[in-house]
């Protein structure tokens, strides 16, 4: 149960406001039972996301002071560019304000209507940016990656046979690129092995299709490779990362994760013609190519963060802290996705609340209860986020997984916070019969989970709703 203690000490603290249950009840009701609408300073432990929530180091804060805010050719850009080239190995480095802008620039440049982009599992912004080009995003993760009970060291792997079939059917004319997301966020933060990346590369080469990484959590992925893949334990994280990216032609990156910054991202690639077209678009919508929607100081923070994230003491603690939370829950019988991924523990809401059917949003019921009872913010990754009406049949389609994500910000919470979370979830599990399903009272036409409003069902409505769906 032990894991390495924090490899840092605390120099600046951010006080947390403790809000009592009565006020939390009022706040979550006013929020329409939607955790996105609860003010963050009314939350004790905020596990909504690991994105943009990292604590920067003293070196990064010092880096902000040497920000060069020149419009063109800032020294911080050159530091950032050389860092990205050294770790990722791609020639053209295009800064963006966050990951989805890198995706938008890439897809609006290289996709045409009717194209297809395979991935292990597309993250929602990636899928949305592909669909925005009237193209199709297909998920080809190995079957094990879709079953929350199967133990597999690399559940994020992309199935090379499924990929071969898709590329064989569509050909490179319809598939401008293949992507691999490391780690596979939508599949539980599960890693992808080097062997799998090599196999995917081989299929891509055979079909003449470029391979890109969605590299948000690349260092965490490399840590798993070092820990789990035969022959990798003696290599440095940098060596593993360089080999991993050498099989690709480029990457999109949200530096809000493994860049250890609060804002920032980039696109890096080898194709000069794509890079030129993307840069022209960047100037139109984001900024000059040496700042890309960021301040010089942000580029400096990213350059430093991208190196710090390769530190093995840091990664050992980081992954250890997430695993520790998973172990505490697992030992108490709480159903979670196993093995535990790199940045988050996912509760399996179907098994947690077997009495609440998917059309009644069991994941959201857990999220609301965690806030109301304990002041913890988690996020639903299930039917509220993904269920949709099939335009052909008119029937509701529900996602296979109904999860609640407890994402751990980097270097922010102590082990005592983690224990508090574990004890709270375990207490809720013991009381699970008391939780009820919900119904939506308002929803937006796209990405409804951000702004939806819900209400709780009573006992008789529960039966009625089940019959109706
Ligand atoms: C997250 F609910 N992730 O996991 P950007 N690729 C991948 C990501 O995980 C990712 C992006 C691209 C977030 C933030 C988030 O609807 C949501 O810098 C694998 O956020 O643009 C982001 O990077 C996009 C959560 C984003 C959401 C959108 O919490």
Boltz pocket constraint, residues with backbone or C-beta under 6 A from the ligand:
constraints:
  - pocket:
      binder: B
      contacts: [[A, 48], [A, 49], [A, 50], [A, 51], [A, 97], [A, 98], [A, 99], [A, 100], [A, 101], [A, 123], [A, 124], [A, 125], [A, 126], [A, 181], [A, 183], [A, 185], [A, 214], [A, 216], [A, 253], [A, 254], [A, 255], [A, 256], [A, 264], [A, 265]]
      max_distance: 6.0
